[in-house]
Amino acid sequence: MRLFSIMMLGFLGPLYGQDVASGWLNVVWGDSQPGIEFETFVLYSLTMEDGRQMKLDLSDDLIAASGGIEVINSRFITVSGVLSNDVLVAEGILYELDPAERGGAVSGPQPWISIPVKFADIATEPQSQSFFSNMYGGSPGQLDHYWREQSYDIINVVGSQAEGWRTLPQNQTFYVPTPGSGSNANLNALFDDAIATHDPFVDFSNGGTGGFQGINIMFNGNLDCCAWGGGRFATIDGVSKSWRVTWEPPWGYADEGVIAHEMGHGFGLPHSNNSDMDSSPYDSPWDVMSAATGHAVTDPTFGRLGKHTISYHKDRLEWIAPTEKILATAPGIYQVTIDQLALASTPNLRMVRIPIQGSATHYYTVEVRDQVGNYDGNLPGNAVIIHEVMVGRTEPAWVIDGDPIPATYSNTEGVMWRVGETFEDAANNITVRVDSATADGFLVTISHLNCSVSAYQLALPEWSISLDVTDLIDLLNCL
């Protein structure tokens, strides 16, 4: 069964009088070098059936109406809007979606291939083929081990491989006018020429199995500001699909945390953020999809490693089992045990989701993080971490900071909710109280009510002397 969906800003109706294009939507995120710059870019494009590409301008509202970028990324869609300076400013999205495909689940083997390429005018080979091959290994610090631990063994990268260096047909500045700065690297030309350079020696169909799941393109010189990760629709060795792709300058593969971050974009994950309202999404050390190398465990070979991603992202990828989470939709008081997110298995919860005013696209997530494991061992602390999620926002999940002025980098006590502390959203009658520590997490009480009970809580000591029936009824109506 297929579901037919159309999302329009302000109205539902025909597409007459608008510019219309159909094709496969791909999203690519650009990430500046950690600790050097704090720029980020998100590029939307449509690959049409004749191979032409069109740049898109998608608003947060339109993305939210479609269920989030994770739902429509890499799908065949029809976009209506206004074409301006070769960019289609979208006003509506039309697409078909199988109900089983909602949410962007990723499971099973996910083999990637690394293809190192040299610019025609740069001869250096920063790393060896064996380095790139070993990066996919199954020992701690290597990517197969990392993605197994990250996903609770739901995915792996078994079958991944790395090729030797090949030389591109053009000099660096043909592809990258200003190496090391700007955002004008020609990612399409870099992709096309890298594939063409390796294709005589590589079966990208992976033996007719549908192709490698992803392609890491390793360059021997800088691109523009950034390393890039996301997707690209292409037909390679008879396989037509949206390929997961990363474009990595030398600093990108010097720290495996950057590779993990860009591969995360390949899996469709956006950035997360903190709550300081600046333009940088790299200021939350709780997520490999934010500060990729911040508070990282360091490996002598592969540098700063990736940490775990947050519960919102794991849930979107369907790595958190239904028994490991609750959706606190019904008003009430919930007392739950939440275990730290990196734990390999748990009889308790990994996350709680609390809708804000009943919304399916605006809610809080509650998780526990600890300084444990192969990848989370250098986190800022052991605490309950809360995110506010707004689906459609460029960075949907923002970590909550309880300090009056949110920190510019979220490794402070304000974001770590400890035993005896309570987060309160008074406007929406939501509280999260950390009651006590457990062996692997915390006992947490969540109040999600229809009205404020603070006045009744203050009056409780007096009720043992003189019960006010009206107050009791009002309190029960809150629940």
N, C-alpha and C positions, 0 to 999 in steps of 0.2 A: 504493500500500500504506500502511496506517495501523498505527501501533504503539499498543497499549493499555498504559498504565502506571499503576500505583498505588503511592504512597509512603506507608507508615504508620510511625509511631514505635513500634517494639517488636513489631509484628505485621503480618501480611497477613491480612485477613479482611473479613467483611461490615460494613456500616455501620449495622446495626441498633442502636437505643438511643442514637444520636447525632443531633445537629442536622446537617442537610445543606442545602447551598445550591449552586446552579450559576449560572455567569455568566462574564463576561469579567473577568479579573484585570487591574487597573491598579495601577501603583506610581508614587507622586509623592514626590520628594525636596524638602525645604525647606532653603534655604541662607541663612544670615544674612549681613549686609553685610560684605564683606571689610574686615578691620582694625578693625571696631567690636565685633562679637560673634563667638562661635565655636560657636553652636548649630547643630545639624542635626536634621532629622526625616525619617523615612521612613514614609509612609502606604501601607497596603495596603487595597484595596477591591475588591469584586465588584459588577459591574453585571449585574443579573439581566435575563432576557428581557422582563419587564414594565417595565423602566426603573428599578426600585428599586435602591438601593445599600446594600451591607452592608459595614461595616468588618471587617477581618480582622486577626488576630494570628498571624503566621507566624514560627516559630522558625528559627534558623539551621540546625539539624539537618534540619528538613523541607525547607528551601530547598536545602540541599546534596544531599539524597536525590533531589530532582527534577532535579538537574543544574545548579543555579544559577538565580538570579532571571532571567538573560537568556533562559533556556529557556522559562519559564512566563509571563513578563510578556506581557500583552496577549492571552493565549490564553483560550479557553473551557475552564473547569475545573469540577470538582465538588469541594467542600470539605466534609469531615466534621469534627466537633469538638463543642465545648460553647459554647453561646451565653451570654455573660455581659455584662450592661450594654450590650446592643446591639452587642457585638463578638463575632464568631465566632472562638473560640480554636481554631485548626486542629490536628487530629491526623492528618489524611490528605488527600492530594490525588489526584484521579483525572482523567486527561486523555488526549486522543488527540493523537498527534504524527506528522506525516509525517517520515520520516528526513531528507528534503531540507531540512526546516525547522530542524533542530537548530543551535543556536549563535547565532541572531539576526543572520544576515548582512544587511548593508545595502549596496545597490549601485544605480547608475544615478541618474537625476534625482530629486531630493528637494525639490520646490518647497514653500516655506513661505509663509504669509501673515501679515503683521503687522496687527493690528486695535487701534488706539489708542482708549481709552475714558476719559471723564472721569466722576468721581463727580458726582452731581447738585449737591453743595454746593461743589465746587472747580472754578473756571473756567479755571485755568492750563493751558496746553499746552506742556509742557517742551521738546518737540522738534517739528519740522515733519514733514509727510508726506514731503517730499523726503529728509529725514535718514533716515527709516526705509527708504525705497525704496533710497537709495544704499548703505545698510548691506548689501544683498544683492548688491552689484556684484562684478565680476570682477577688480578691481585689488588689489594687496597691501594688506592691512588690512581688506578687505571680505569678507563671509561666503562668497560663492561661491569666491573665491580661497582662503580659509582652508580650507574643507572639501575642495577639490580637493587642496591640498598635504597636508592631514592624512591623506587616504585614498589618496594616490598616484594621484589622478585616477579613483578608482573611483566616487565619488559627486560630485554637484554640486548646487547649489540654483538652477539655471537655471529660469526661470518663476516665481520668487518675486515677490511684490508686497506693497505696503503701502497701506493705506487711510487716509483722513482721520479726524480725531477725531469721535467720536460720544459722546453723553451717556447714561450709565446711568440707569435709572429711580429709583434710591435714593441716599441720602447715603452717605458713606464708612463711617460707623459702623454702618450697617445690615449691611454685608458684613464689616466689620473692627471688632469691638468695641473693641480697643485698638491703634490704628494705631501701627506702629513697634515693637511688642513682642508677646510671646506667640506662640502658634502656632494661633490660633483663627480665622483668616480663613476665611470660607465659600467655599472654592474652587469648589464646585459651583454656587452661586448666581452667583459672579463669572463663571464660564464660561458658564452658561446665559444670563445677561443680556447679556454682551458679544456672544455669538453672535446673540441675538435683536435687539440694537440694530443690528448690521451686516448681518443677513441680507437685509433688503429691497434692499440695494445691492450685495451680494456673492454670487456663485455659488460656494459652498463645494465644489460637486462638480467645480469647475475644468473646466467644459465637458464634463462627463460622463466624465472620465478616471479616476474613482475618488477624486476629491477631492484637495485639497492634502495633502501628507504631514505638515505640521505647522502649528500656529497659535501665533504669539507674541502674547499679549495684553499690550499696553502700557498701564499705568495712569498717571494724572497725580498720584497721591498714594501714600503708603506703604500697603503691606498690613500684615501683622503683623511678625514678626521678619525675614521672609524674602522672597526670590524663590523661586519654585517651578518645578519641571520634571518632566515624566514623561508620563503618558498619561491619557486619559479616553475611555471608550466612549460614543458618542452617534450618533444618526441626524441628519444635517444635509443638507438639500437632497437627500434620497433616498439618501445614502451612510451605511451603518451600518458602523462600524469603531472600533477604538481609535485615536483621533487623538493624534498627538504634540502636546503642549501645554506652553507656558511661561506663567507668570504673573509679569510684570515690573513692579516699582515703578520710579520714576525712576532710582534708583541702579543698577538692573539694566541699563538701556540706556545709562547714562553710560560704562560700560566694556564693550567688546565681549567681553572675556574672560568676563564673567558670562553674557552671552547664549550664548556658545559652551558654557559649562558647563551651562546649563539645557537647551540643545538637545541636548547629549550625553546628559542624562537622558532627553530625548525619544526618542533613539535606543536607549534601554535601558541606558545605561552607569551603573554605580554609582559611588560615590566610591572613590578609593584612599586610602592612609593612610601614615603613617610608623610607627616602632616604639616610640614613647615611652609607649604605653599610656594616654594621656589620652583624653578623650572627643571631641576635635576631629579631624575628618578633613581639615582644611584646612592641614596642616603639611608637605606635600611639594610643593616648587616644581617638581618634575619632571613634573607632570601637570595639565592643565587641569581634570581631574576631582577634583583635591584643592585646592591653592592656586591658584584660577583666575587671579588677577591678580598673584600673587607672582612676582618675577623676570620680569616681562612686558616685551615690547617695547611702547613707547607710540606711539600714532598721534595726530596733532594733532586729528583729527575724532572718532575712535571710542575714544579713551582707551586704557586698558591692554588689549592684545589677548590672545586665547587662545594658549596654547602647544600643542605636540603632546601627545596623550595617550600612555600607556605601551603597551608591546608587548602586554601581556595584553589590554587593551581592543581594540587594533587586531586582534589575532588573533580575539577573539570576534566582531568584526564582519566577519571574513574579508577584511581589507584586506592581510594579509601572505600572499603566495603560498606554496604548499608548498615551492618551491625556495629560499625566503628564510628558512626556519626548520628546525631539527632538534629532534626529541624524543629526548633521550638516555635511552631506555628500557633498552637493553642495557647491562649493566655494561661499562665500558671507559674508555679515555682518549681524549678528543676534542680535537684542536687545530683551531681554526676561526678564520676572520676574520669579525668582526662589524662592520658599518658603522653609522654614526650613524643614528638612527631617522628623522630628518627628510629624509634623502637621497631625491631624487625616484625614482631607480632604482639598483639595485645588482646586480652579479654575485655578491655574497657573501651573508652572512646578515644578517637584521635582528634575529633573536631565537633563543635556545636555551631549551628547556624541560627541566628536570631533575626527574623524578618523585622524590618522597621516599617511600622504602620501597615503590616500585612503584605508588603511588597515582595515580589519574587526577584526583583532586580536591585533592591537596596536593602542591605542587611549587614549584620556583624558576623564575623567568624571568631571563634575562641579556640585556641590551641595552646599546647605546652611545648616549650623548647628548653633544652638542657645542653650543657657542655659535655657531650658524650659522643661516642662513635667515631668512625673514621673521617667524618666530614663536618660534623657539628661541634667538634671538640674545642674549638676556639671561639665559640659564640660569646656575647657579652655576659651571659648569666643564665641561671635556671629560673624560669618564670612563666606565668601565663601571658600570652601575647594576644592582643585583640586587633583585628583589622575591620575597618569599615569598607564595604564593597559596594560600588556603584557600577553595575554592568553597563558598558558603553563608554565609560570614562577611559581615556587613553591608558592610564594605569588603574585598572578597576579597584585594586586592593590597596588601601592606605593604612599603615600601622597607626594605632591610636596612641597619642602621647597625653598623659594626664597632667603634665606640667602646664602652668599658665601660658608660657611661651614655648611652643614645641621646639625641640632641639633640631639643629640643622643636620645632625647626624644621629640616628636613633639607636645609640648604644648606651643611653642614659637610663636612670632609674624610672623616669617618667613613662617609659614604654614597657617596663617590666613590672607586672602586677604580682606582688608577693603575698604571703600569708597575712591575713588581717586587712588587706587593702580591698577597696571596692571601686569599680568603675560604675559611674552613673550617667545615664542619658535621661535626665529628668523630663525633657520635653516629650519623650516617647515611652516613659515609664518602664525603662529597662535598666536593670542593675546586674553586674557580674561581681560576685564576692568570692575571694580565694579563702577557703575555710582552713585547709590544712594540707601539709605535704603527705604524699603517699610514696610507695617504693619507687615508682617510675613516673610520678606526675603530681597532680594536685586534686583534692576534693574541692569542687566549685559549686556554688549556688547561684543560679540564674533566675532572676525575677523578670517575667515578661507579662505585664498586667494591662488591664484596660484603663486603669486610672492610678493615680499616685496613692501609695499606702503609707507615706512617711508620717502623716498626721496620726494615722491609726497605730503605727508602730510606737510613736511617742506616747500614746494614750494607753497602751497595753498594761503598764503597771497599775493604773488606776482601775482597770476593769475587774480586778480581783476583789475590789471593794464595792464598786457600784457599776453594774453592767448597763450600758446604754444600748438598748435593742436596735435603735435606728442605726447607730454606728456599726454594730455587728452586721446588720443587713447590708449596709453600704460597703463594708469590707468584703463580704462574701460576693457582692456584685463585681468587685474588682477582679476576682479570680476566674 
